[in-house]
Amino acid sequence: MDPFRGQGGIQMLLTAEQEAQHIVSSARNLKLQRLKQAKQEAESDGALYRNHMEEDYEKKISETSGSSGSNVKRLEEETDAKIKSLKESASKVSPEIVEMLIKFVTTVKT
């Protein structure tokens, strides 16, 4: 009777090994499915983030490059300040230049 018990034990071990292989196979398949799902979610999140950043970029570009009122007003103020500065410096130098011109016009070289 011992030889039959040995064969029964071997058969039980083979059955257990097959079940273990099935469990490992199922676990691998589940892992692959989770990885695929995680990859899809990451791609989706990346696309949403990219779209959001592109929208922000376009918004900033349109604010800075467009003829927005604040930019136009700032440029006009800077231009007016530069014109005023140039007029002031010209008025300071003007008498000296007039005197120099009169001197050259009235001086006769022989």
Number of C-alpha atoms within 10 A of each C-alpha: 5 7 8 9 10 11 11 12 12 12 12 12 12 12 12 12 12 12 12 12 12 12 12 12 12 12 12 12 12 12 12 12 12 12 12 12 12 12 12 12 12 12 12 12 12 12 12 12 12 12 12 12 12 12 12 12 12 12 11 12 11 12 13 12 9 11 11 11 9 11 14 12 12 11 12 12 12 12 12 12 12 12 11 12 12 12 11 12 10 12 11 11 10 12 11 10 12 10 11 11 11 10 11 10 9 8 8 7 5 3
